[in-house]
Amino acid sequence: MLKEWLYNYNSFNSIKVLAWREQLEKLAKGEVVVPITVTVDPTNICNVNCSWCSSSELRRKQVQSIPDKVLLELPEFLSKWGVRSVVISGGGEPLLHPKIVDFLKLLGEKKLKVGLMTNAVNMDTDEIRKAIVENVRWVGISLDAASPETYMKIKRPRVANAFPRILDNIGWLCRNRGEGKRPKVTTKFVIHHLNYGEMYRFAEMSKGLGVDEVHIRPIYTPIYKFTKGVRKTVEFYLRESRKDLEDDNFKVYGIVHKYDRDWYKIVRFQKCYATPLTGVFLANGTFSICQDRREDTAANLGKYYPFEEFLTKWGGQKHKDMIERISPQSCPHCSQCITNEVVESAIINDEMTLEFI
């Protein structure tokens, strides 16, 4: 069986959730805890058009952004609530929000750990670059191609010369980071039938830019099927890129532990416990309890502003009922599948005998 990584102490190893054992034990009892990490979608406006985007339907219905006032009040609320970290991501390209620089600065002032998911097209102003270098712990760059031609096919950018522009931005960030190579820079490669042949070149290109690590995973789409040939080719490129390119400063991570051998999702748990550990402040002003179900109204807890009213919903009966109704087998994908396994196997059943070192 292919080993997806050679170094276990990496940010993609889902078993790290055991660091939050106290919260996991509460979840096992049916309690609703304060999230460890929340995702914020500042806007659903985007300058690319990925075919697998989880927010495409929301964007088609209405282009929306979090109002400036609400976005700038959010860091103080999250800090007081007890949230530890914030991922700026998902519904669109976050760097397109007009107040993104101020938002990053406020998160930094509140000592919240910040991760940024971006396509890096607009990461080319002095103001944005400075805010990222000073306030962000890691940057994940959705690139998915090693050539302008493939990038055009799978990302369908709405701006000219997007691919070379992105490479320039990545190179600048890697050269101008602060002490300790922060933020960490990761390039993301979502495996698709139009790009899988470029995987080795992608890793080679990323290393040349000064990137710290490459993150490779299949598309999160239940109807997308990969042939055996594609899977074998990707596994070969993964082995070769690790053998040829990895060193103390560069790693290649293939993420397959959430899938079976055919790259379908695995559900090795009976109940969804994990949703209170995270959640998404959507651009449309509502809160999704599941990062994989942004468009699903059954996962929507309602409006999050005013924040005081939102806290009356968090952990309330409606929230608990929503969690109870989740059918893991019916979910299209589960980013928290390993967390749910850990709760059942390690916490409830104590299969790891956690009291023994």
RAMOSUL-V460754 format. One line per field, one symbol per residue. ss: DSSP state (a for helix, b for strand, c for the rest). phi: phi as a letter, one per 30 degrees, with the letter a starting at -180 (. if undefined). psi: psi as a letter, one per 40 degrees, with the letter a starting at -180 (. if undefined). Layout:
ss=???
phi=???
psi=???
This chain:
ss=cccccccccccccaaaaaaaaaaaaaaaccccccccbbbbccbccccccccccccaaaaaacccbccaaaaaaaaaaaaaacccbbbbcccccaaacccaaaaaaaaaacccbbbbbbcccccccaaaaaaaaaaccbbbbbcccccaaaaaaaaccccccaaaaaaaaaaaaaaccbcccbcbbbbbbbbccccaaaaaaaaaaaaaacccbbbbbbcccccccccaaaaaaaaaaaaaaaaaacbccbbbbbbcccbcccccbccccccccaaaaccbbccccbbbccccccccaaabbbbcccaaaaaaacccaaaaaaaaccccccccccccaaaaaaaaaaaaccccccccc
phi=.dddaccddbdcdddddddceeddddddcidccdedbccccdacdbcbbddcedcddddddadbbdeeedddddeddddddjdcbbccahdacdddddcdddddddddddiddbcbcbdidccbceddddddddbcdbbccdciacbeddeddcchdcbdhdddddddddeddddcdddihcddcbccbddbdcbddcdddddddddddjddacccadddbdcdccddddddddddddddddddcdadcbbccccbdcbddcicdcbcbcbdcdeddalbddddjcccdbdcbeccddccdjdcbdddddddddidddddddddddceddddabdcddedddedddcdchdchddcc
psi=hhheiehdgieeheeeeeefddddddddeeihihidhihhgdiehieighdeheeddddddhhiihiddddeeddddddddeidihhhadeahdeeheeddddddddddefhhhihhieedffeidddddddddehdihhhhdeieiddddddddgieiifddddddddddddddfiahffhiihhhhhhhieeedeeddddddddddeeidihhhiihghdehhhiddddddddddddddddddiadehihhhgeeeiaeefiihgfidihdedeeaihhideeihheheefdehdeeheaiehidddddddheiddddddddehhddeidihdfddddddddddddefeegeeh.
